[in-house]
Amino acid sequence: MSTTPTKNNAASVAEAGPKRNNPAITIFVIVFSQFMIGLDATVVNIALPNIRSTLGFSPTGLAWVSSSYTLAFGGLLLLGGRIGDILGRRRVFIGGLVLFSIASLLAGFAGGPGWLLAFRALQGVGAAMAAPNSLALITSNFEEGPHRNRAFGAVAASYAASLAVGLIVGGLLTTEGSWRWVMFINVPFGVLVVVLAPLFVKEAERHAGRFDLGGAFLSALAMGSLVFGLLHAAESGWSNGLTIAALLAAAVFLAAFLLVESRAEQPVMPLDLFTSRNRCGGYFTLVGLVATMSAMNYFVSQLMQDVLGLSPILAGLGFLPLAAGILLAGGRAAKLMGKVSAKTLILSGSALIFIGMLWMSRASESTTYLTGVVGPLILFGVGAGAAFTALPAVIMSDVSGKHAGSAASVLEAMQWIGFTLGISVLVTIFGTARTQAAAAVPGNARHALASGMSAAFMGSLAFVAIAVVICLVVIRTPAPQPVAAAEEAAAEGVTG
């Protein structure tokens, strides 16, 4: 399927340009859209018990309230970015947010399990269209240099913070209202972004081309099978027949996808994206760090409620130090990127994450919030703010304009692979350790839970270590930008 080439790309972009030039609102629109999408990945977690009792989900079926969104999102990310490259990133970005908002409204009114899962999947489709194109729009709205780095840093920090804030918002909405407000909250925010985007976000240059339907189909199958296999491993174990079948299918589909992409004239995922040593290193460092963050989000919420005995709303508010650390450190790291190499920021952040998770691994039934949770949350937040701010700048730094959407799609895909990989591996470690602790000390459920979580936190250190090794060995430190040049660029202001 071909698109109709534009008569004049420059003229087309000018016509689609923003009606008002306000770089602060431009970055707000892009950052806030990423925040919404990340928020939706976790905001339902605390609301799950309420959803189960209202709609009559089975214990195993309840997991699909989160998984249906993740599966659709992860499976269609590569296609969403490629569609934006061809049809226009701002157009696809806005269309994705419209679909996301409508699906959120419908999900809030869902009257049964099947309807909720269908609308959650539709949310994932909208997110897959919006997320990679919002990142790619940074390259067309901010010139390369300190300001683009800060924009990438703001997006990355807000996305990481949204995963923690989702737990806080979910607790508040569920306690004070209903689980349905967890869905409804997306609607006014989505409308706000959709209204502001045409006014303040410049469209990227469109690249007339052909849709790689074979590659798009195989990428969806490969990503969908991989995400499903990892999610199923967390629920049923790695030796489960369906888990093994899904992961084997993912390997087959991935091999077929790479073969098709190597021969396609205009692939959905250009393989030359992986010729950059820094970009490859950035992608796989990201996987390791996000896998570690999955432990922080998934297990600390349970630790605070099931071991420390906090209510859902207090457990949600307990994540405030994590969110604050990410946002504050992310903002500081973005300002330092003209003076300090991205590699230094990634390694420094990873070291803080490692220390925080090592401290968290000492969790026991006698742990309190002040002695065993708030300190690790602060360390992790500061480390994540620094590392996740620098990584997108490394990954997107030298991407050509026509491949920006594809590069951003792979970045988003790597995040979701890391998150689901972390959950699946660490839940397995948790389950084994909890069973052993329960057998050793019968009748003490809190001891068993704390022991399982401690083991999972300890296991997450392996992901941090892998990320650090990849960063050290693969990512090269670029020639530093002179401080004077960075300050001069900063004085000129952000161009959009």
Secondary structure, 3 states (H helix, E strand, C coil): CECCCCCCHHHHHHHCCCCCCCHHHHHHHHHHHHHHHHHHHHCCCCCHHHHHHHHCCCCCHHHHHHHHHHHHHHHHHHHHHHHHHHHCHHHHHHHHHHHHHHHHHHHHCCCCHHHHHHHHHHHHHHHHHHHHHHHHHHHHHCCCCHHHHHHHHHHHHHHHHHHHHHHHHHHHHHHHCCCHHHHHCHHHHHHHHHHHHHHHCCCCCCCCCECCHHHHHHHHHHHHHHHHHHHHHHHHCCCCHHHHHHHHHHHHHHHHHHHHHHHCCCCCCCHHHHHCHHHHHHHHHHHHHHHHHHHHHHHHHHHHHHHCCCCHHHHHHCCHHHHHHHHHHHHHHHHHCCCCCHHHHHHHHHHHHHHHHHHHCCCCCCCCHHHHCHHHHHHHHHHHHHHHHHHHHHHHCCCCHHHHHHHHHHHHHHHHHHHHHHHHHHHHHHHHHHHHHHHHCCCCHHHHHHHHHHHHHHHHHHHHHHHHHHHHHHCCCCCCCCHHHHHHHHHHCCCC
